[in-house]
Amino acid sequence: MSRRTVCGIVAAIACVMAAGSASAGDRINLYTSGSDNVRIVWDAVIDAFTRTGTGVTVVQQYLPSGAGTRSDLPKIIAAWNSGQKDIDIDIIADIGDDDLTRVMKEASIDALVTLDRSKIPNISTIQAKSAVAPEKAMAFRGTSVFIAYNSDKVPTPPKTTKDLYAWIKANPGRFAYNDPSTGGAGGSFVLTTIYNLLPPEALKSTDEKWMAQWDPGFALLKELHPFLFKASGRVQYTVKNQGSLDLLAAGSIWMCPAWADQTLDQKSRGLLPASIKLAQLDPPLTGVLTQVAIPSLSRNVDASYKFLNYIASVEAQDIFVRVMKAIPVIDTRKLPASTLEMLSGLQMTTYRTSTIGALGPKLNERWSREIATLP
């Protein structure tokens, strides 16, 4: 083999390696978590983003809810605390203020990138922001828990939490909520039941002093326990948000707390009967301002910025509403009327969020000890 041939082969290999390196640099791992509708909507958003021709490849790493804590947050915390130089997580999505609080408390506020707004021009159109770290996370959709009910059986749903509790007692076995550690719908019901009996500022506080004031709320949950859905003569708390919706669809129960987006999405696909409708209570059940953030140890921050900018675009916001029935975070007048019709009936003006940080897991642990074990 001639020297010229060898040099040509070496040059070709170098070109291939360089191309592979460039390709790797334009690949980002998007970590998502939630019910299956979360996976579905991100697939749609990623597909649309790919067609924009930025050259960035987004790979969704989906973490189903209901399997305990999401694994990406502990990984980011451990990597930061151990002094790692990088990590294979480029964007964490579907996080709330409690998740941000956890990362900042267990690692550092510097474990997340301070977002460079000049690299995310579309962020200027977003009308919602984190209450704890607006410089570290970008809101991209909202969602809230409503009461899902069978309108054939319940022509007039309860309007207040007091009305709901009275309805549960008057209709034994017809209401269910999921174990709060397996999904946010049941978690919202438990949280709201307890925190409605506390001062309003408690819902936005991570101070452990509030734990001493949980007793009245837990007493109310115990009071409601005998009137909930039963199987084989025993009260059953469903597993995951879907568990309650499955009972509702089957007619086994007539009412349950449910995520608005998940319910509307399943209705649009014929997975829930047309008789299933949504109603919000006064005061409302809590929801979540869903956000994205970039870990400081991401290997591809610039490529991640490109995807965040797309998420904040009108096109992507339209996808979140059409595919997931999410509450948009941009001026709704920018969206097609046909898209907004999908959200008709949702009282977005009564949107209510919570930020209790590490108190959330502690509340769920107490629920598991005191409520789940009741006969």
ZIHUNOR-V154336 format. One record per backbone hydrogen bond with DSSP energy under -0.5 kcal/mol. CO is the residue of the C=O (numbers start at 1). NH is the residue of the N-H. Records with the same first field share a line. If there is no record, write none. Layout:
CO->NH, NH
This chain:
2->6
3->7
4->8
5->9
6->10
7->11
8->12
9->13
10->14
11->15
12->16
13->17
14->18
15->19
16->20
17->21
18->22
19->23
20->24
21->25
22->26
23->26
24->27
26->57
28->30, 59
29->31, 90, 91
30->32, 61
31->93
32->63
34->65
35->38, 39
36->40
37->41
38->42
39->43
40->44
41->45
42->46
43->47
44->48
45->49
46->50
47->51
49->52, 54
50->53
56->58
57->28, 59
58->60
59->30
60->62
61->32
62->64
63->34
64->67
70->74
71->75
72->76
73->77
74->78
75->79
76->80
77->81
78->82
79->84
80->83
87->299
88->90
91->31, 93
92->293
95->291
96->100
97->101
98->102
99->103
100->104
101->105
102->106
103->107, 108
108->111
109->112
111->296
113->115
115->117
116->119
117->120
120->123
121->124
122->125
123->126
125->331
133->136, 137
135->115
136->294
138->292
141->290
142->327
143->288
144->260
146->148, 258
147->279
148->256
149->151, 277
150->153, 154
159->282
160->164
161->165
162->166
163->167
164->168
165->169
166->170
167->171
171->174
174->254, 255
175->229
176->257
177->238
179->182
180->183
183->187
184->188
185->189
186->190
187->191
188->192
189->193
190->194
191->195
192->196
194->197
195->198
199->202
200->203
201->204
202->205
203->355
207->210
208->211
209->212
210->213
211->214
214->217, 218
215->219
216->220
217->221
218->222
219->223
220->224
221->225
222->226
224->227
225->228
227->173
229->236
231->234
234->231
236->238
238->179, 240
239->243
240->243, 244
241->244, 245
242->246
243->247
244->248
245->249
246->250
247->251, 252, 253
248->251
254->150
255->176
256->148
258->146
259->263
260->264
261->265
262->266
263->267
264->268
265->269
266->271, 272
267->270
273->276
275->151
277->149
279->147
282->161
286->145
287->354
288->143, 290
290->140, 141
291->95
292->138
293->92, 295
294->113
295->298
297->87
300->304
301->305
302->306
303->307
304->308
305->309
306->310
307->311
308->312
310->313, 316
313->317
314->318
315->319
316->320
317->321
318->322
319->323, 324
320->324, 326
321->325
326->328
327->142
329->127
331->334
332->335
336->339, 340
337->341
339->342
340->343
341->344
343->346
346->348
347->350
348->351
352->287
356->359
357->360
358->362
359->363
360->364
361->365
362->366
363->367
364->368
365->369
366->370
367->371, 372
371->374
